[in-house]
Amino acid sequence: MLGAAVTAGSLLMSGCGVFDAERKTVSLRDRLPKAIRDAGVIQVGSDLNYAPVDFRDANGVTIGMDPDIAEALGRVLGVKFEFHDTNGFNHVLPSLLQGKYDIAMSAITDTRERRDGQDADGRKVNEGVNFVDYFLAGIAIVVEKGNPKKIFGLNDLCGRTLAVKKSTTQYELAVRQQQACRNLGKPLKVTGQNSDVQALAEVRAGRADAQMSDFPVAAHSARTTDGGKAFELAPDQLQPAPFGIALRKEDTELRDALVRAIDTIIISGEYEKILAKWNLTNGAVQNALATGS
């Protein structure tokens, strides 16, 4: 989980209001910045190519876990959330920092580097962002339905063949696991593929015993392939990290309103229903958490 509940969470009361020091009811909409209240809209930057979190259906309609959560937040806050495709994940945070959107919501892992505005080498590249964390996502192992090979964790891959998309975090994890398996005397064969689809095809064809990918992608594949009859996930996520809604550092008023709104939909049960719809309940958190300066 993401740690102790923030103070805002303890202030939640019934409905969409909280109580201030004078005991007067204050709606969550009133917690929003005036410009957003006046517009009635929160503009969202997103890379709409990441099923089942943010993507488009066959008719071009924006769907996924994030849009559903945003819709629920909109009902609580009394505004609409409008998603805009940034045409590439690498454009999401720069577009936010340039002021094109109010927030960014795009399966963004909350990292110290992003909060501090640093690149992978620790160089300062921008002013950084704040986050409101709302979901946990790690790496998942995908196996045949029924898990006939009894693969429940990394060490169960020893002596097996694993298909993984190349140049990914999970590929690096697989390579590290090869050394652990050698130490156990049961070598792990890793076959690098160009896509998650190709890696899954290796499992389906019997050329690999399992596949690894990001948890949301793996869960979507398990749910949708052959109507959920082809694959399932090993029980535990590996190396889980929080997804966060990104905001500019100065937008603390909006950040605090989002924390309260997320806690509200968690308490109401709406959050859990959304995650269940997308087969993502393993990533649920108990409360929102604001990070950054």
MITIKOL-678585 format. One line per field, with one value per residue: residue in one letter; z, y, x of N, C-alpha, C in turn. Coordinates in steps of 0.05 Angstrom, whole numbers, always signed. Example, Ala and Ser with C-alpha at 12.3 -4.5 7.8 and 13.67 -1.06 7.14 Angstrom:
REM MITIKOL-678585
aa: c(A, S)
nzz: c(+156, +142)
nyy: c(-114, -45)
nxx: c(+264, +257)
cazz: c(+156, +143)
cayy: c(-90, -21)
caxx: c(+246, +273)
czz: c(+156, +157)
cyy: c(-66, +1)
cxx: c(+264, +258)
REM end
This chain:
REM MITIKOL-678585
aa: c(M, L, G, A, A, V, T, A, G, S, L, L, M, S, G, C, G, V, F, D, A, E, R, K, T, V, S, L, R, D, R, L, P, K, A, I, R, D, A, G, V, I, Q, V, G, S, D, L, N, Y, A, P, V, D, F, R, D, A, N, G, V, T, I, G, M, D, P, D, I, A, E, A, L, G, R, V, L, G, V, K, F, E, F, H, D, T, N, G, F, N, H, V, L, P, S, L, L, Q, G, K, Y, D, I, A, M, S, A, I, T, D, T, R, E, R, R, D, G, Q, D, A, D, G, R, K, V, N, E, G, V, N, F, V, D, Y, F, L, A, G, I, A, I, V, V, E, K, G, N, P, K, K, I, F, G, L, N, D, L, C, G, R, T, L, A, V, K, K, S, T, T, Q, Y, E, L, A, V, R, Q, Q, Q, A, C, R, N, L, G, K, P, L, K, V, T, G, Q, N, S, D, V, Q, A, L, A, E, V, R, A, G, R, A, D, A, Q, M, S, D, F, P, V, A, A, H, S, A, R, T, T, D, G, G, K, A, F, E, L, A, P, D, Q, L, Q, P, A, P, F, G, I, A, L, R, K, E, D, T, E, L, R, D, A, L, V, R, A, I, D, T, I, I, I, S, G, E, Y, E, K, I, L, A, K, W, N, L, T, N, G, A, V, Q, N, A, L, A, T, G, S)
nzz: c(+0, +0, +45, +105, +115, +86, +116, +94, +80, +129, +139, +110, +100, +97, +31, -13, +15, +61, +128, +151, +196, +220, +222, +179, +121, +65, -2, -45, -95, -86, -67, -110, -156, -174, -229, -253, -232, -256, -310, -310, -325, -324, -356, -387, -400, -438, -460, -504, -513, -484, -466, -411, -389, -409, -468, -536, -561, -613, -640, -632, -584, -521, -471, -412, -350, -326, -352, -331, -276, -275, -292, -249, -209, -230, -222, -166, -158, -187, -239, -308, -336, -388, -436, -472, -527, -526, -564, -557, -502, -484, -490, -451, -397, -410, -439, -399, -365, -398, -395, -424, -406, -348, -314, -316, -334, -343, -336, -306, -274, -209, -194, -161, -195, -233, -199, -183, -230, -262, -309, -331, -318, -276, -286, -283, -316, -319, -281, -251, -224, -183, -151, -146, -119, -139, -152, -157, -194, -221, -245, -280, -283, -336, -349, -376, -378, -318, -300, -309, -305, -255, -239, -197, -179, -186, -178, -193, -246, -260, -297, -338, -398, -415, -445, -465, -476, -510, -487, -441, -372, -349, -380, -365, -312, -321, -342, -299, -265, -290, -271, -218, -225, -248, -205, -176, -204, -246, -304, -334, -393, -433, -480, -522, -547, -597, -582, -533, -552, -587, -550, -518, -557, -562, -514, -522, -566, -543, -541, -502, -431, -399, -395, -385, -367, -360, -305, -313, -369, -375, -345, -375, -422, -403, -390, -438, -482, -521, -494, -441, -432, -444, -416, -350, -291, -251, -179, -150, -158, -184, -160, -148, -161, -151, -192, -212, -213, -247, -232, -239, -199, -172, -168, -119, -95, -130, -128, -75, -75, -110, -80, -38, -68, -92, -47, -31, -72, -64, -12, -21, -52, -107, -134, -127, -157, -209, -217, -215, -261, -301, -289, -252, -197, -164, -161, -127, -81, -12, +0, -26, -41, -34, -65, -71, -73)
nyy: c(-24, +48, +74, +113, +144, +208, +273, +299, +258, +241, +280, +272, +271, +252, +248, +300, +337, +372, +392, +455, +496, +529, +498, +499, +474, +456, +449, +401, +420, +474, +474, +473, +509, +577, +589, +539, +525, +564, +551, +500, +453, +405, +401, +348, +319, +263, +201, +164, +107, +60, +9, -27, +23, +78, +90, +85, +64, +22, +59, +106, +130, +155, +112, +69, +53, +101, +144, +128, +133, +188, +207, +193, +224, +274, +276, +280, +327, +364, +380, +372, +324, +330, +292, +294, +274, +267, +247, +211, +185, +211, +264, +278, +299, +345, +375, +386, +418, +461, +486, +470, +436, +422, +379, +317, +253, +190, +136, +145, +133, +150, +179, +196, +223, +247, +280, +314, +335, +312, +278, +209, +206, +238, +293, +360, +377, +401, +437, +399, +359, +354, +299, +262, +204, +144, +91, +26, -4, -57, -107, -163, -234, -274, -331, -396, -410, -436, -447, -492, -503, -488, -436, -387, -346, -310, -348, -394, -393, -413, -461, -458, -428, -361, -309, -243, -174, -136, -88, -67, -54, -102, -139, -129, -146, -200, -217, -209, -247, -293, -303, -315, -363, -395, -401, -435, -480, -488, -468, -408, -393, -337, -305, -252, -208, -167, -142, -141, -170, -207, -234, -259, -292, -330, -359, -379, -412, -451, -447, -418, -416, -376, -306, -238, -174, -104, -96, -75, -81, -136, -156, -138, -167, -220, -217, -206, -238, -290, -286, -288, -340, -359, -342, -328, -291, -296, -297, -251, -182, -156, -114, -67, +0, +68, +96, +163, +223, +277, +343, +414, +446, +492, +486, +474, +479, +454, +403, +388, +386, +343, +301, +297, +285, +236, +204, +205, +176, +127, +113, +111, +66, +68, +71, +19, -10, +9, -9, -64, -71, -66, -107, -98, -98, -115, -73, -35, +20, +44, +97, +163, +196, +252, +274, +304, +372)
nxx: c(+17, +5, +21, +10, -54, -67, -75, -118, -153, -174, -210, -255, -325, -395, -425, -406, -376, -333, -312, -295, -255, -292, -335, -369, -402, -364, -361, -329, -321, -314, -263, -231, -187, -205, -204, -212, -261, -293, -287, -306, -282, -230, -170, -136, -75, -52, -25, -56, -51, -46, -71, -100, -106, -105, -134, -162, -226, -254, -284, -258, -267, -246, -225, -217, -182, -161, -193, -243, -236, -226, -276, -308, -284, -296, -352, -353, -326, -354, -342, -319, -274, -229, -197, -137, -98, -30, +2, +46, +82, +127, +116, +80, +91, +125, +86, +49, +80, +89, +41, -3, -42, -83, -72, -35, -50, -34, -18, +28, +87, +104, +162, +224, +259, +225, +196, +235, +252, +292, +336, +351, +404, +411, +414, +390, +332, +283, +232, +207, +152, +93, +57, -5, -16, -50, -55, -25, +26, +62, +106, +82, +74, +54, +18, -3, -74, -100, -50, -12, +43, +56, +76, +91, +122, +185, +228, +204, +208, +257, +292, +257, +228, +224, +187, +197, +187, +236, +284, +260, +238, +222, +249, +302, +298, +288, +336, +370, +348, +365, +417, +407, +378, +417, +450, +419, +423, +388, +379, +351, +319, +315, +276, +279, +230, +197, +151, +97, +54, +78, +109, +70, +48, +88, +82, +31, +40, +69, +123, +146, +144, +123, +107, +129, +105, +85, +41, -15, -20, -11, -54, -97, -89, -96, -149, -176, -158, -181, -230, -215, -198, -148, -102, -73, -54, +5, +4, +27, +47, +109, +159, +125, +102, +78, +26, +15, -24, -1, +20, +34, +84, +66, +11, -19, -69, -104, -81, -92, -147, -156, -134, -171, -217, -204, -198, -251, -279, -255, -273, -328, -333, -334, -285, -263, -299, -289, -236, -244, -275, -237, -204, -163, -156, -115, -81, -100, -104, -105, -114, -108, -45, -6, +53, +119, +143)
cazz: c(+0, -4, +70, +123, +102, +89, +134, +80, +81, +154, +140, +93, +113, +78, +8, -27, +30, +84, +147, +157, +224, +231, +220, +157, +100, +42, -23, -57, -118, -76, -62, -136, -163, -186, -258, -261, -225, -276, -335, -307, -338, -319, -381, -380, -420, -435, -483, -506, -527, -463, -455, -407, -371, -425, -497, -551, -571, -643, -650, -626, -558, -500, -450, -395, -321, -319, -358, -313, -250, -279, -293, -221, -195, -240, -208, -139, -158, -202, -264, -327, -343, -417, -443, -498, -534, -530, -586, -547, -474, -478, -491, -431, -376, -422, -446, -374, -355, -416, -389, -443, -392, -319, -301, -334, -323, -365, -325, -300, -249, -191, -187, -151, -218, -244, -180, -182, -257, -271, -328, -320, -309, -253, -295, -281, -343, -317, -253, -238, -219, -160, -158, -128, -125, -138, -162, -156, -218, -222, -266, -276, -299, -350, -354, -388, -360, -301, -290, -308, -298, -227, -238, -178, -174, -202, -175, -207, -275, -264, -313, -358, -419, -410, -467, -454, -495, -507, -479, -420, -345, -344, -394, -347, -289, -330, -346, -272, -254, -301, -253, -194, -233, -252, -178, -167, -222, -264, -322, -345, -420, -438, -508, -526, -569, -605, -571, -515, -567, -597, -527, -511, -578, -555, -494, -534, -584, -528, -543, -476, -408, -387, -406, -365, -377, -340, -293, -326, -396, -371, -335, -398, -440, -391, -390, -465, -501, -521, -474, -415, -430, -453, -398, -324, -279, -225, -158, -140, -175, -177, -159, -153, -157, -154, -213, -200, -229, -246, -231, -236, -170, -160, -167, -95, -90, -146, -117, -50, -82, -121, -58, -25, -87, -95, -22, -31, -88, -51, +11, -32, -66, -136, -143, -129, -180, -233, -220, -221, -289, -318, -279, -241, -168, -150, -159, -111, -57, +9, +1, -44, -28, -48, -63, -83, -56)
cayy: c(+0, +73, +87, +124, +163, +236, +287, +305, +234, +240, +302, +266, +266, +241, +264, +313, +360, +369, +413, +473, +502, +541, +477, +505, +455, +466, +428, +396, +438, +500, +471, +476, +537, +592, +587, +513, +526, +580, +536, +475, +432, +400, +391, +326, +309, +235, +185, +146, +83, +42, -7, -17, +47, +100, +83, +90, +40, +20, +83, +129, +141, +151, +94, +58, +58, +130, +160, +121, +146, +217, +213, +191, +248, +296, +276, +289, +355, +381, +390, +351, +319, +326, +280, +303, +256, +282, +233, +200, +188, +229, +291, +283, +318, +371, +390, +396, +440, +484, +498, +462, +421, +426, +356, +295, +227, +173, +113, +157, +124, +171, +174, +219, +238, +263, +301, +333, +346, +302, +256, +184, +210, +257, +321, +376, +383, +419, +444, +377, +360, +340, +277, +251, +175, +133, +63, +12, -21, -69, -126, -188, -258, -285, -360, -409, -412, -459, -448, -520, -506, -480, -413, -368, -324, -310, -372, -416, -391, -428, -485, -453, -408, -337, -291, -216, -152, -126, -60, -59, -60, -131, -154, -127, -163, -228, -222, -212, -272, -315, -309, -329, -390, -410, -408, -457, -502, -492, -444, -395, -384, -313, -299, -225, -204, -139, -131, -158, -188, -229, -251, -276, -312, -351, -375, -393, -433, -471, -443, -406, -424, -353, -280, -217, -147, -87, -108, -68, -93, -165, -161, -134, -190, -243, -213, -203, -259, -313, -283, -294, -369, -367, -335, -317, -279, -306, -282, -226, -163, -153, -86, -47, +29, +82, +114, +188, +246, +297, +371, +433, +450, +514, +480, +460, +479, +432, +378, +381, +379, +317, +282, +294, +272, +207, +190, +203, +154, +102, +108, +105, +41, +72, +65, -10, -20, +16, -27, -90, -70, -69, -129, -85, -94, -119, -48, -16, +33, +50, +125, +180, +206, +274, +274, +327, +395)
caxx: c(+0, +20, +29, -11, -72, -60, -93, -143, -170, -188, -230, -278, -351, -413, -429, -383, -367, -315, -318, -273, -251, -316, -356, -387, -398, -350, -362, -303, -318, -304, -235, -217, -179, -227, -204, -224, -290, -306, -287, -322, -268, -201, -158, -119, -56, -49, -17, -79, -42, -37, -94, -127, -106, -113, -134, -186, -239, -255, -297, -242, -275, -226, -234, -196, -183, -158, -217, -265, -231, -230, -305, -318, -274, -312, -378, -348, -316, -373, -330, -313, -246, -227, -172, -124, -76, -4, +16, +71, +85, +149, +106, +60, +100, +132, +62, +38, +97, +85, +15, -24, -62, -83, -60, -28, -60, -27, -2, +54, +99, +114, +190, +239, +270, +204, +189, +258, +258, +318, +336, +361, +432, +411, +416, +366, +322, +260, +226, +195, +123, +81, +39, -25, -15, -77, -56, +1, +30, +88, +110, +66, +81, +31, +21, -26, -97, -97, -23, -4, +71, +59, +94, +79, +141, +209, +244, +190, +216, +282, +289, +236, +233, +209, +186, +196, +192, +263, +289, +240, +246, +218, +271, +325, +293, +291, +365, +381, +338, +380, +439, +395, +371, +442, +459, +402, +428, +365, +381, +327, +322, +300, +274, +271, +212, +194, +126, +83, +37, +95, +117, +47, +45, +107, +70, +8, +49, +84, +153, +154, +127, +111, +114, +128, +101, +73, +17, -40, -21, -14, -81, -115, -85, -108, -178, -188, -150, -200, -250, -204, -194, -122, -80, -78, -30, +16, -10, +38, +61, +137, +169, +103, +107, +53, +19, +6, -33, +20, +12, +56, +90, +51, -18, -24, -98, -116, -71, -106, -175, -155, -130, -197, -236, -196, -206, -281, -288, -246, -291, -354, -333, -334, -258, -260, -315, -275, -213, -255, -284, -214, -188, -139, -160, -90, -66, -115, -92, -125, -119, -91, -22, +7, +82, +132, +146)
czz: c(+0, +22, +85, +108, +107, +106, +121, +82, +107, +157, +125, +109, +92, +55, -3, -11, +52, +103, +152, +187, +236, +229, +199, +134, +76, +21, -34, -82, -109, -69, -87, -140, -178, -216, -268, -255, -247, -303, -334, -319, -328, -344, -374, -404, -416, -462, -485, -522, -507, -451, -432, -391, -386, -455, -510, -560, -601, -655, -644, -600, -537, -477, -433, -366, -314, -327, -340, -286, -252, -279, -265, -205, -204, -227, -180, -138, -173, -226, -283, -330, -373, -423, -470, -503, -540, -553, -579, -517, -467, -480, -468, -411, -388, -429, -421, -365, -372, -412, -408, -429, -362, -304, -323, -320, -345, -356, -319, -273, -234, -183, -176, -174, -230, -225, -179, -209, -268, -292, -315, -309, -286, -260, -293, -309, -342, -287, -238, -233, -192, -169, -137, -136, -120, -146, -160, -180, -217, -247, -260, -293, -310, -356, -367, -368, -344, -289, -287, -300, -269, -223, -221, -173, -190, -201, -189, -237, -280, -277, -335, -380, -416, -435, -456, -477, -489, -499, -459, -393, -338, -358, -376, -323, -297, -332, -318, -259, -266, -284, -229, -201, -238, -225, -167, -184, -241, -283, -332, -373, -424, -468, -511, -551, -574, -593, -550, -529, -577, -573, -518, -531, -573, -534, -506, -552, -569, -529, -519, -455, -395, -401, -384, -379, -354, -331, -308, -354, -394, -363, -358, -418, -429, -392, -418, -485, -499, -499, -446, -411, -435, -431, -370, -313, -254, -203, -151, -161, -165, -179, -163, -146, -163, -181, -200, -221, -225, -247, -230, -206, -157, -156, -143, -88, -105, -136, -93, -55, -93, -100, -45, -43, -90, -70, -20, -48, -78, -29, +0, -45, -97, -148, -146, -152, -207, -238, -227, -250, -307, -309, -267, -211, -153, -147, -141, -87, -37, +10, -19, -27, -46, -44, -77, -64, -56)
cyy: c(+25, +87, +98, +143, +191, +249, +292, +282, +233, +261, +295, +261, +255, +260, +276, +336, +353, +392, +429, +479, +514, +523, +484, +485, +468, +444, +424, +413, +465, +498, +474, +505, +551, +589, +561, +513, +542, +566, +511, +451, +430, +388, +371, +319, +279, +223, +162, +121, +62, +28, -25, +9, +72, +92, +90, +64, +41, +44, +109, +143, +135, +134, +84, +64, +88, +147, +154, +134, +176, +224, +212, +215, +272, +299, +287, +319, +374, +394, +366, +348, +314, +316, +289, +285, +272, +269, +225, +206, +209, +259, +298, +304, +345, +388, +402, +420, +465, +497, +491, +448, +428, +404, +337, +269, +206, +150, +122, +147, +148, +164, +199, +236, +256, +286, +322, +345, +337, +280, +231, +186, +230, +286, +335, +384, +401, +423, +421, +380, +348, +318, +273, +221, +162, +103, +52, -6, -31, -86, -152, -210, -270, -314, -371, -410, -438, -462, -476, -524, -496, -458, -392, -344, -327, -336, -396, -415, -407, -455, -482, -434, -385, -319, -262, -196, -140, -96, -50, -65, -90, -148, -153, -145, -193, -235, -226, -239, -296, -323, -324, -358, -407, -418, -431, -482, -508, -467, -434, -386, -360, -307, -271, -222, -174, -126, -151, -179, -212, -246, -269, -298, -335, -370, -392, -416, -455, -469, -429, -414, -400, -328, -260, -190, -130, -99, -100, -81, -123, -172, -158, -158, -215, -241, -215, -225, -283, -311, -290, -324, -378, -364, -328, -306, -295, -287, -254, -208, -161, -123, -65, -19, +44, +97, +140, +207, +268, +325, +389, +439, +471, +508, +464, +459, +457, +405, +369, +373, +351, +295, +276, +279, +242, +192, +186, +179, +127, +94, +99, +77, +43, +64, +35, -21, -15, -4, -55, -92, -76, -91, -120, -82, -99, -94, -27, -5, +39, +80, +139, +190, +228, +272, +298, +350, +413)
cxx: c(+18, +26, +5, -29, -64, -82, -119, -163, -186, -210, -255, -303, -369, -417, -404, -372, -347, -323, -293, -273, -276, -340, -377, -381, -385, -350, -334, -299, -307, -274, -218, -208, -202, -228, -217, -253, -305, -308, -305, -308, -239, -190, -136, -101, -51, -39, -37, -72, -33, -61, -84, -128, -116, -112, -160, -199, -240, -268, -282, -249, -254, -238, -211, -200, -181, -182, -241, -261, -235, -260, -317, -309, -290, -339, -375, -342, -335, -361, -326, -283, -245, -199, -163, -100, -51, +12, +44, +74, +107, +140, +87, +69, +110, +107, +49, +54, +96, +58, -7, -47, -61, -69, -51, -36, -56, -9, +26, +65, +111, +143, +203, +250, +249, +196, +210, +265, +285, +315, +348, +389, +434, +414, +390, +357, +297, +254, +214, +165, +116, +63, +18, -27, -42, -78, -27, +4, +59, +91, +95, +77, +55, +37, -4, -49, -95, -70, -12, +26, +77, +79, +80, +96, +166, +225, +230, +196, +242, +276, +268, +246, +213, +210, +181, +201, +220, +262, +268, +251, +243, +239, +296, +322, +297, +320, +378, +373, +353, +404, +429, +389, +396, +453, +444, +406, +405, +364, +354, +334, +304, +300, +263, +253, +208, +169, +115, +66, +54, +104, +94, +43, +64, +95, +47, +17, +65, +114, +164, +134, +112, +120, +113, +123, +89, +46, -9, -42, -25, -43, -101, -113, -99, -139, -190, -181, -168, -221, -241, -197, -166, -100, -91, -52, -21, +6, +1, +50, +90, +144, +147, +112, +82, +51, +9, -5, -12, +8, +37, +59, +73, +21, -26, -54, -111, -107, -87, -135, -176, -151, -157, -217, -229, -204, -236, -290, -278, -266, -319, -356, -332, -306, -254, -276, -301, -251, -222, -264, -261, -195, -162, -140, -134, -73, -80, -99, -113, -132, -101, -67, -9, +37, +94, +133, +121)
REM end
